[in-house]
């Protein structure tokens, strides 16, 4: 019995021979899926970043604010050095609140993570476009 063109048959071994059209279509489908996956990763990380920087959601807490210590009042006038250190520490804390520093660190860490997601999504989309584009055989 003669084989029809494009018919899935058996080669001399035990593995089936797939027509080239099937392989081409499978590559196209996988390519489009990878392209879509990469775009979803990129757009979701951009949207999450937009939501964070507009204040609609909070950044993930990678760095947590330590619990505040309640200082015991020291009324000894001889400890002038300690009183001065405490006064300077309070003044610096008023200028740069510790919560703001930790929030900034959390936003920076999210930005780095979002950058990694965007680069990874771009790589996945790049693989997808290579599978979708027809190959030119030299």
N, C-alpha and C positions, 0 to 999 in steps of 0.2 A: 504494500500500500504506500503510495507516495505521500510525502508530508506536504501540507499546505504552508505557504509562506506566513510567518507570524504565528504558527502553531506552536504551542508549548509541548515539547517532546522530551525524550530522554537522549542524552549523549551516550557515548560509549561507557562512561562511568555511571555511577548511581545518582548523580546530582542532576536536577532538571535544568534544561537550557531555557533561559528566558529570552523572549524577543527583545531586540534593542529598543523598540518603542516603549515597552513596559519599563525598562530601566530609565529611559529618558523621562517618562511621566513620573516615576517614583522620585527621581532627583528633583524634578520641578515641584512636586508636592512638598517634599521635605524642605526644599529651598524656601518656598513661600512660608512654610510654618516657622522656619528659623528666622526669616526676615520679620515676620509678625511678632515672634517672641522677643527679638531684640528691640523692636520698636516699643513694645509694651513695657519692657524693663526700663528703657530710656525715659519714656513719657511718665511712667509711674514715679520714678525717682525725681524727675523735674517737678511733677505736681506736688509730691510730698515736701520737697524743698520750698516750693512757693507757699504752701500751707504753713510751714514752720516760720518762714521769715515774715509772713503777714500776721502771725500771732494767732492763727486759728487753731493750731495744735502745738503741743510742746515738743521740743526736741527730746530724743531718748536720753535718759540720764546715764551717761557713761561715767561722768565725774559727779559725785554726790557731795553736797555741802555737809561738812562735818557738824556734829551737834555742838551748839554753843556752850562754852563753859561759863558757869556763873562765878564770877570772881568774889572772893571773900574780902570785905572791906578791911583794909589795913590802915589803922589810924596812928601808927607809930611815926612820929615826925622824923625819926632818924633814917627812915628808909626813903629818903628824898630821891635817890636814884631809881628805885622801883616805881615811885609815883610818877616820875618824869617818863619812864618807859611806858607805863600804862597810859599816860596822857597822849603820848606820841602815837601809840598803837590805836587809840580811839580816834584820833584825828585822821590817821591813814585809812582806817575802816570807814570813816565818813566820806572820804574822797573816793575810795575804790571799795565799794561794798563787796564782800566775799561772794555773795550770791550772784552778782553780776559777772565776776571772773569765772565762776563755775558754769554759768549759762553760756558765756562766750566760748569756753572750752568745749561744751557740749555741741554748740552750733558748728564749731570748727571740725569736730570729729564727725558730725553728720555730713558736712560738706565734703570731707575726704571720702567718706563711704559712698556718698552720692556720685562723686567723681569716678570711683572705681566701678559703680554700677553702670554709669554712662559709657565708660570705656568698654566694659564687658558686653553691654548691649550692642555697642557698635561692632565689636568683633563678631558676635553671633549673627548680626544682620549682614555683615560682610561675607560670612560663610554662606548664608542663605542666598545672597545675590550671586555668588560664584556658582552655586548649584542651579540657579534659575537661568543664568545667561548661557546661551548656546556656545559650545566650545568650537573653536576653529582649529581644525587639524591641519598642521603645516605639511 
